[in-house]
Amino acid sequence: MNFVAIRIIYLHEMGRFWQTLGQSIASPVISTALYFVVFGSAIGSRIANIEGVSYGLFIVPGLTMLSVLTQSISNASFGIFFPKFTGTIYEILSAPVSFYEVLIGFVGAAATKSLILATIILATASLFVDLNIAHPFWMLSFLVLTCIAFSLFGFIIGLWADNFEKLQIIPLLIITPLVFLGGSFYSISMLPELWQKVTLFNPVLYLVSGFRWSFFEISDVSVGISLTMIFLFLSICIGVIGWMFKTGYRLKQ
Amino acid sequence: MNPIISIKDLNKIYATGFNALKNVNLEINRGEIIALLGPNGAGKTTLISTICGIVSPTSGTVHVDGFDIISDFRKTREMIGLVPQELTLGAFETVWGTVRFSRGLFGSKRDDDYIEKLLKDLSLFDKKDSEVRALSGGMKRRVLIAKALSHQPKILFLDEPTAGVDVELRKDMWKIIHDLSSKGVTIILTTHYIEEAEEIANRVGVMNNGELLLVEGKDQIMENLGKKQLVIELKESTKKIPSSLEKYNIELSQNGLQLIYNSEIKDGETDISNVLIEITNSGLLVKDLKIEKSSLEDIFVDLVRVES
């Protein structure tokens, strides 16, 4: 294992985050504050409690997941796409590193950035609502697993994309709708029965539901199923990346 | 001595069906400078990209210091540094940062003293805190060399290191290459410039259409493939070549005042003296003589033209 290389890729990727620290922090803080002003205060004050939890508080896990998912994908996809785009990928391909070491470096950094972002969002949320976490260990576990899983997914998009349009298309047209329709801002019990069943096909539901359970002990699906789905998603991503690495898909000629 | 790089029956066919390498066999000796010459699309970059791990071979084997480039890729890549053709650098990184990144990527522990020395050797130290985007093209080329040397490789590949650079920088590059060679680094460079190959390489390989046409020392190439042209100016014009001279490769100019003898150099010898004796014996009066020797460029152009 080339630990020196893993470390340098990780630090190199994190370096980009620190270079744009103001932007990295300001953006989630402002958007979270706006969501709380609009949904938590303006609209939320007119919505009844959901299973005993005020609406402002109820949306915290979903709001966190919304940012974590989009940022994990964005960070990881951009991280591997940019060297491909500029041509500096030659150095990684010719270095004595295995694809898995490259993966750990890039995905590790992307997941770390998302974790920092989630912490900032939760800290911002605590300024608006009285935030109590029922199961801190599980909250952290769900968060870390989600950061890793979606960073892996982002890495796949970054490998697949051969232009900026493709880099944006999946997060924009698939991930964002899935997050909004995955119970981030509502309980699926509020939906008609048919749509409740349709929503069960949305993988994001399981992430949000498990994460929300760790805060308030309420969930749309059981925690066990949520965990199983996250591990399943993780396994699929690792499998796809393994295939991409083995065949050199979009990396090697 | 075992070759440091041994390439056997190497083939590369891209997904598009383009056959970029056709049964390439090559052995590169330790410490030598070898120049790969060839027109665009000859397969030079594909060859070095395959050895470095950027391109997957379709068939054939490559060993670096006895290790297979696929099964022992860590060992082989640790020994290799690559300077690519394009100026591919992260625009917002500093010179120091990008060179340190390369060293780490190749698994070498942090060594600021070495990087400082390297940057000083390449006249880059005063730019160490500059962002790469602020550097001139020549300086960027030096940064790429610094990155390639950051992990102290035994073998350095330079893909057209002087393409598009001015004469002064080109000579600087040649000096850098000579200095590295004197330290025992094996150097493989691709180039379009015959002058460059003549100036710095111990051996020259000529590639065209994915094939390695020949690999020999410069002197050997001149000896084996070089031609001499003897132009004999006559005092009086003649209508035909004397029959005693017909066995030689001689042409008569249109005005009948010049005999042009194209001589091939074999084992350093030519038939020039015999031709001159025959001319004297045939009664032709010689006004002047001129001998022209083919350059490496002429040989290269002939080789590539014949293959095409």
Interface residues (C-beta under 8 A of the other chain):
Chain A: N2 V4 A5 R7 I8 I9 H12 G15 Q19 T86 G87 T88 Y90 E91 I92 L93 S94 A95 P96 V97 G248 K252 Q253
Chain B: Y14 A15 S49 C52 G53 I54 V55 S56 F73 R74 K75 T76 R77 E78 I80 L82 P84 E86 T88 L89 G90 A91 F92 G97 R100 F101 S102 G104 L105 F106 G107 S108 K109 K147
